[in-house]
Amino acid sequence: EPEVTQTPSHQVTQMGQEVILRCVPISNHLYFYWYRQILGQKVEFLVSFYNNEISEKSEIFDDQFSVERPDGSNFTLKIRSTKLEDSAMYFCASSERRQGANTEAFFGQGTRLTVV
Amino acid sequence: TQLLEQSPQFLSIQEGENLTVYCNSSSVFSSLQWYRQEPGEGPVLLVTVVTGGEVKKLKRLTFQFGDARKDSSLHITAAQPGDTGLYLCAGLHTGTASKLTFGTGTRLQVTL
């Protein structure tokens, strides 16, 4: 069964360092998303991406964040200068079409980012 | 900011009991989804409800969307230990169907 794959599963980084979280969406999917979940809190939307551009982003997704689809398979989230409060589980998701009533988004296993 | 509040936050019951989890908002959603999340994994979709008043069944799980499409409920009949997990509701906003707003989550534990 096709699945969304995220690497690494756990990343520890020092405050101020840049991190890149990687995702391989399901191959025929066209819409890609990043969500995050701070420990003990709810899952929060960060950004959606379609046709090589951001289609929507949340207030969390400030200038420190960027997304890219560098090739035909990977979808990355970059945090330029990490802060302690960026520590969270980051989930990548993808969907075949624009997410709606009949279109499911599939979530990856997540990358746990710990900023120290 | 559109919020989805789930209740209860935590629920510990014995095998065989019934339970209902509620998901409430002041906002209208174009559709609402229920997910289950296991520790260390991503959310897995259980069901999507679209029409106000809609009821969907998935084995022992019954999902209902409120008439005004602002709230939803998940009812589990005869809970089993395998039902243990975190249950999340998530709404797709009317007019902006590219992002989900997740609820606060209900952690269910079913014991023998």
Interface residues (C-beta under 8 A of the other chain):
Chain A: V4 Y31 Y33 Y35 K42 V43 E44 F45 S48 Y50 S55 E56 S58 F91 A93 R98 Q99 G100 A101 N102 E104 A105 F106 F107 G108 Q109 G110
Chain B: S30 S31 G40 E41 G42 P43 V44 L45 T48 V50 L88 A90 L92 T96 A97 S98 K99 L100 T101 F102 G103 T104 G105
